[in-house]
Amino acid sequence: MWWRAARACWRIAGSRAASTAADKSCRAVVVPRFGGPEVLEVRQGVPVPDLKPGEVLVRARAVSINPLDLRMRSGYGRSIFEPVLPLIIGRDISGEVAATGTSVSSFTIGQEVFGALHPTAIRGTYTDYAILSQDELTSKPSTLTHVEASAIPFAALTAWRALHGTAQISEGHRVLVIGGGGAVGLAAVQLAVAAGCSVSATCGTKSIEQVLTAGAEKAIDYTVEDTESTVKGKFDAVLDTIGVPETERVGINVLRRGGHYMTLQGEAAALADRYGLALGLPAATAVLLKKQMQYRYSHGIDYWWTYMRADSEGLHELQRLSGAGKLQIPVEKTFPISQVREAHEAKEKRLVPGKVVLEFD
């Protein structure tokens, strides 16, 4: 097939292959307009851009579906993405290095890697050949399949930034994860346990065993238990993956003074979509500052919106922990990339509650 021939050419050319990338084309899932799963198109002949210095061309073997993918397809972030439609979505990837740009010295052609793009990246990973910065990739542990590896980076890096970048957790800290049954929540439980923290997590009935297996000392079934009355003592950090007013209230109230509350449901993108970038981003900054001042005065805690951002330290730790079997995001179902519409529909209708991964032939 054409991509095998292209890959052979890139192997021979090595890092010089970057200059010929624009002459190639590949298959990609594109969003020509915002909407439901039906808008997704699998297109052939999508151009592969030239690699810039520090970039890596990755032959995709598996990409996982994140909630952000569904939201972007539906129009979330339109203030950024609408001007560049048709859009290639996808953040996670596991595959092989096909070519490297200049100044890339940490990867070699054919090396198995996994990683994740920043949430605002324009060209996503639902494509035979994705482009990532070398700082967004790390070597894939040989103990993981591409399907297993693709489920980890975006969710785990989101949790990593909150727990290590913002809260700076360390051994002996008490951590509460609200929504421990989801991918980010489950990753957060495992990362906090690996750091030597005492971890409690809220989750649904079906996720209790999974959360306890991940290392949580206490799993609170939010459908039958009241979190505030169930937990004992105060926490050093709360990661709220749900981010509704009730979970925010609970998270704030169970923190010790000087603790950190972090939510995934920041308002920056929503306000930018509503008012445009010029007005929306300053409005979001004002909302965040107001909440930070409010909670610092009333409760003595730090309040943050948290977003995924790749960094070399986090990726190295993800590689180490996942290779040792201490960081896993279970995959419930896989679909071939040609059935991406069906996969998105299954996630949107919650027909598959767990992680879904798209595989490339």
N, C-alpha and C positions, 0 to 999 in steps of 0.2 A: 504494500500500500504506500501512498504518497508520503505519509509521515515517517515510515521506516526509512525511505530513501533520504528524506530531509534530515532525519536524525543521524544517518550515516555521514552525510555531508558535514553536519555540525560537529560530529566527533572528530573528523579529520581536521577541520578548521580550528578547533579549540576556541580560545577566547576571541579569535579573529572572526568567528561566526557572527558576532554582533553586527558587523557592517552589512551582512547579507540578510538579516532577519526580515527586513521590510519586503524582500522579494518573495517571501513565503506567505502562504495563507493556511488557515486551519478551520476546523469546525468549532462553533461556539454557540452557546445559548444566549440569545439576546432578548431584551425587553424593548420593543419598538414604541410602546406606549404603556402607560401605567394602567394596572387593572388586576384581574384575577389570574389564576394559573393558565387560563386559555390564551393570554397574550404572549406567553413564552414561545419562542421560535428557535429550533435547532437549525442553524444556517451553516452552509459550507462556504468555503472561499473567503472567510473573514481574514483581513490582513493581520500579519504579525508585525508590530512596530519594531523599529531599530532599538537595540538595547543601549541605554545610557550608561555612563560609568557607574559601577557599583550595582548594576542590575543583573539578575539571573533569569534565564529562560528555563522554565520547568515544564517537562512533559507530564501532564496530569495523569495519574492513575486512579485517584479517588478524591472527591470533594464532598464535604459534609454540608448539610442544609442547616443554616442558623435562622432563628427568628428574624434577624436583621434582613436576610435575603427576602423573606416574604413581605416584610414591611417596605423594603426598597422597591420591589416589584409593584406594590400597591400605590406607591407615590410618596412614601416617607423619604425626606431629604430632597424633595423635588427642587428646592431652591438651588441645590448644587447640581443635581443630576439631569433635570429636564433639558437644560441647554445642550447636553451631550448625547441625548437619545439618538440612535438605539444604544442601550446600555448592556454591557456584559456584567451580570451579577456574580456573587460568590466571594467568600472571604478565605475559607480554609482550603488547604491543598496538601496532598502527599503525592510524590512522583519522583522523577529523575531529572537531573541537570542536563539540559540539552545544549546550552550555550551560556557563555558568561560575557559580560561587558568588561571594558577596561577597568583596571584597579581591583578586580575581584580575585583574591588569592586564596580564599578559604574553601572554595568549592571546585570540584573537577568534573569534567564531562562524564556522565553516566552515574554519578553519585546519587544515592537515594536520599531525599530530603523531605521535610515537612515544615509547614509554617502557615502564616496567615497575613492577609493584607489589612491595612488600616481601614476603618469604617468608611472613610471618604474617598478611597481609591476609585478611580474612574473605570479602569479595565479590570474586571473581576476574574475569578478562577474557574467559572463554568466554561472551560475551553480546553482543547487539546494541548495548547501551549500558553501558559500563563507567565506573566512577568512580575517578579517580586524583587524588592531590594535585598541585598545580601544580609541586611540586618533583620529581615523578616523571615529568614529561613535558618534551619539547623539540620544536622544529619538525622535521618530517621533511624531509631534503634532497630537492630536486626531482629529483635524479639517481637516487633509489631508488624502486622500486615499493613498495606497501604490504607485499607478500609479503617482499621483501628486507629492508625496514626492521624488520618484526616479528621477524625472526630474531636481531636484534642485541642489544637492550637488556639483558635479564636476564643472559645469558652474559657480555657485555662489562663490565657494571657489577660483576659478581662478580670478574672479573679485575682491574678497575680498583681496587676497594677493597683487594685483596690487594697489588698491585704498588705503587700510589701511596699508598694510605691507610696500609698497614702497613709495607711494605718501603721506601717512599719512594725508589723507584728514580730514577736520574738518568743522564745521559750518561756512558758509559764503564763502567757497571756490567755485570757478567756475570750473566745470568739463565738458570736451567734450568727448563723447563716439563715436568713429568712428565705425560704424557697430552696431547700437543699436537695430536692428531687430533680431539678432541672440540670442542664449541662453545666452552666456557670456555678450554680450552687453546689453541685457534686464535686466539681473541680476545687471550689473554695474549701470545702470540708477537707479534702485530701491535702491541699497545700498547707492549710493551717495545722493539720495533724503532723505533717512532715516537718513543720517549723517548731514542733514541740508545744503547741497550744492545746488548751482544753476546749473542745468544740461541742457546741449544741446546735441543732438545726431543726427548723420547722419543715414539714413536708406533708403530703397526702398519705393516706393509709397504705397505698400500694408501694410507696417508696421507703417505708420505715426500715425494712430489712436492708435495702441497698445503702441507705445513709449510715446505718450502724456498721455495716461491712466496710464502708469507706473510712471508718475510724472515729465517727462521732461518739462522744460519751453519752449523749442524750438525743433522741429523735422525738420531736413533739408533733403529734398528729393534730394539725390545725383544724381538722374537721370535727374533732371531739374534745380538744383540750384548749384552754385559754393560756396563751404563751406567757403573759405577764405573771400569772399566778403559779405557773408550772416551773419556771426557771427560778433558781435560787441565787441570790447575790447579783452583783453588777458585772457587766462585760466591758472589756477594753475596746472591742471593735464589733460593729454590727454591719454585715453586708446584706442589704435588702435587694433581692433580685426581683421582687414583685412590684414594689414601689407605688402602692396605693395609699391613700391617706391613713387607713387603719394600720397597715404594717409600718408606715413611717412613725406613727404615734407610739406604737409598741417599741419599735427599735430605739427611738429617742429615750423612752422612759426606762429601759433596762440598761442604759449605758452609765458607767461611772463618770464622774467629772474628769475631764481631760480625755475622754474616749472619742472614738471616731465612728460616725454614722455615714455609710456610703450607699447610694442607691443607683441602680442602673437606669432609672427612669428620669434622666435629666431632660430639661425642656428646651435645650438649645436648638435642636433640629426642628421641633414642632413650632417654635416661635419664629424661626427663620423661614419656614414654609408658609406661615400665616402672614408675616409682614415683609418678607424679603430679607436678604442677607444684611442690607444696610441698616434696617431698623430692628430686625429680629435678634441678631447677635448681641447688640447692646442691651436690648430688653431682657434677654436671657441672663446676661451678666448681672443686670440689676436685680433680677429675681433671685439668683443664687446668692449674691451679696446680702440681700435682705434676710434670707433664711439663715445664712451663716451668722449674721449679727444677732438675729432673734434667738437662735438656739445657744449661741455662746453666752448670751446674757441670761436666758431663762434656765438653762441646764448645765452650762459650762462645758459643752461638747463641741467638737468640730463636725461640720456638715458638708458633704461633698457629693457632687454628681460624678460618677466614674465611667470611663470609656476604655475600650481596649486600645492598647498601643504596644507594638512589638518592641522588645529591647533584648539585647544580646544576653544579659544576665538571666532574664526570665526564660528565654528560649533554652538556654543551657540547662537551667534547672528542670524545665519541662522534659527535656531529652533525658536527663539523668533519672528523674523520678519515674517516667513512663517506661524507660528501659529496665528499671528495677522492679517493675510491676506495682509501684506505689502511686501511680496516677493513671486512671483508666476512665474513659467515658464510654459506657456500653453502647453498642450499635444495635438497634432493634430491627432495622430493615434496610436493605439496599435495593436500588433501582439502577438500571442502565441509564446512561445520560440521555438516551433517546426517549426515555419515559419521564423526563423532567416535569412535565405537566402533571402526570399522575402522582409523582412524588410530592410536589407542592400542594396538590389537592389533599393528599393523605395527611400532610402536616397541618394544613389550614383547617380541615374538618376534624382534626384530632383523632383520625382513624388509627394513627400510629403515634402513641404518646411519647415514645422515646426517640433517640437519635436516628436520623435517616441520612444515608450516604449515597451519593451518585457515583457509579463506577464507569470508567472508560475502558473500551475494548482495546 
